[in-house]
Amino acid sequence: MRVRNRDGDPVDPVPFVVSAGLSAMLLFSAGPLYGLAYGLSVRTSLAVAAAAAVAVSAFAYHRLVWAAAPPWVDVPAEFRFQRLLYAAVAFGVVLLALSVPLL
């Protein structure tokens, strides 16, 4: 089955599969531990991790499949690096925000 974006152009599904899989793995490995540290039950922690994994997967599908640019559209390297840098900073802020209350 060919994966297509909203315009009907074929896109590569591998970035979506990798990002959704890695985010689910990270959320299910660290999410219940954070939930237990914050006083949630194991069942609630797993439910929150599952909901977060579904939300991240839906966001990844939207960005990497549904709204993906066709392969013949060339995005400049500077713009891709800037987006990567912003994502890394946002990830660091989220990790810091999750770690500070545990100190």
C-alpha positions in Angstrom: 0.0 0.0 0.0 1.4 3.4 -1.0 1.1 6.1 1.6 -0.1 9.4 0.2 -0.4 12.9 1.6 -3.4 15.1 1.5 -2.7 16.1 -2.1 -2.4 12.4 -3.2 1.3 12.5 -3.7 3.3 9.4 -2.4 5.3 10.0 0.7 7.8 7.8 2.6 6.2 6.3 5.7 9.5 5.3 7.4 10.0 8.6 9.3 6.5 8.4 10.7 6.9 4.7 11.7 10.3 5.4 13.4 9.1 8.6 15.2 5.9 7.0 16.4 7.6 3.8 17.5 10.4 5.6 19.4 8.0 8.0 21.1 5.8 5.2 22.2 8.8 3.3 23.5 10.1 6.4 25.4 6.6 7.2 26.8 5.9 3.6 28.0 9.4 3.2 29.5 9.6 6.5 31.4 5.9 7.6 31.7 4.8 5.1 34.3 7.9 5.8 36.4 7.1 9.5 36.4 3.5 8.7 37.2 4.5 6.6 40.2 6.8 9.4 41.3 3.9 11.8 41.2 1.7 9.5 43.2 -0.4 8.0 40.4 -1.4 4.4 40.4 0.3 2.0 37.9 -3.0 1.7 35.9 -3.4 5.5 35.7 0.2 6.0 34.7 -0.1 3.4 31.9 -3.3 5.0 30.7 -1.6 8.5 30.6 1.4 7.0 28.8 -1.0 5.3 26.3 -2.9 8.5 25.7 0.3 10.5 25.2 1.6 7.9 22.8 -1.6 8.1 20.7 -1.4 11.9 20.7 2.2 11.9 19.7 1.5 9.4 16.9 -1.4 11.4 15.6 0.8 14.5 15.6 3.6 12.6 13.8 1.1 11.3 11.2 -0.2 14.7 10.5 3.3 16.3 10.2 5.1 13.4 8.4 2.4 11.9 6.2 -0.7 14.0 5.8 1.0 17.4 5.5 4.2 16.2 4.0 5.7 18.0 1.0 6.1 16.0 -2.2 9.5 14.6 -2.8 10.2 17.0 -5.6 9.9 20.0 -3.3 13.3 20.8 -1.9 13.3 22.3 1.6 16.5 24.3 2.3 18.9 22.7 4.8 19.0 25.9 6.9 15.2 25.6 7.5 15.4 21.9 8.3 18.3 22.5 10.8 16.4 25.4 12.4 13.3 23.2 12.9 15.6 20.4 14.3 17.2 22.9 16.7 13.8 24.2 17.9 12.6 20.6 18.5 15.7 19.8 20.5 15.3 22.9 22.7 11.6 22.1 23.2 12.5 18.5 24.2 15.1 19.8 26.7 12.6 22.2 28.2 10.1 19.3 28.6 12.7 17.1 30.3 13.7 19.9 32.6 10.1 20.6 33.5 9.5 17.0 34.3 12.7 16.7 36.4 12.5 19.8 38.5 9.6 18.7 40.7 11.4 15.4 41.5 14.3 17.2 43.1 
